[in-house]
Structure formats: C-alpha cells, structure tokens
Amino acid sequence: MGESEYTANRRRLGAFGERLAASFLERNGVRVLEKNIRIGRGEVDLVAADRSGRFVVEVKSGTEMPGEHPRWNFTDRKARQVVRMARSLGIRRVDLVTVVVGDRGVRVEWHPRVA
C-alpha cells in the first residue's frame, strides 16, 4: 500500500523546508555540516556551525493557516528527543528554523537556542 497523498505532500513540504532552512542559515553566516542524520528511531535535520561552535537545527515546515504555526509542532516531547540526539553527537545547542508557506510567499524564521 502506497503512502497517502497527504503524507506525500507533507514529506515534500518537509524536504523543501529543510533545503530552504539550510540555504537561509548559510546566507546568514552559518555552515551546514550535515543533513538528515539518523540516530536510533529519530533524525537530526541539520548539524550546523557558527563562531560559537556546532549546533543541531530542527526544521518545522507548514502552511500558513489562521491560529497555527509550525513552531507549535516543536513540542516539549520533540524538544527532549532532539536534545537527546544532539547530546549523542556531543552537541549541547539546539536551534529551530520554521518555514511557513502561504499565499504571500514563504517566510523563514530562526529561533536560536530553543533547547
């Protein structure tokens, strides 16, 4: 049985968001070192570095809808999972990048040190 159209669209949006987030960070002086690192049952979206050192970046993408924002998908449970994976890589900093796709275009927001 193949994946649903909804799941396929979410997967494409997620991949688009990760590419856009990496490009955004690089334009802002950050080096993206690795992408999509599997750790156990989880995945680190990006490992990046700036002058202060290496950090993990969680990327959350979504469509613009009233009363919703992809940042809200970065729950406490997800934060704990990402922190565990980051620490397994010897990294203590976790940043979040959100990508919002809407009628007026795409908006990328960087939220440093969220966990």
C-alpha angles and dihedrals in degrees: 000000000000126000118273121259089247092055092046091051092048090050091050091047090050093050090047090050093051092051091047092046092051091049091047092051092048090051086054095055099267122129114222105216103177140004134209101001113185114221114177107307093338137073133219107219098206139358110204140171137211133166091292094055141260124337141173120242122206112200121206119186131186147147121268109261130160111268094007135098130172089235088073089064088067092086127178088258092053091046091054091049093050092046090052091050092046091051090050085060091048092253124130103181124081123186128185127218118191124199117198119190115198146147090281094052134264126325123197120196127186118209108188123208099004093156 
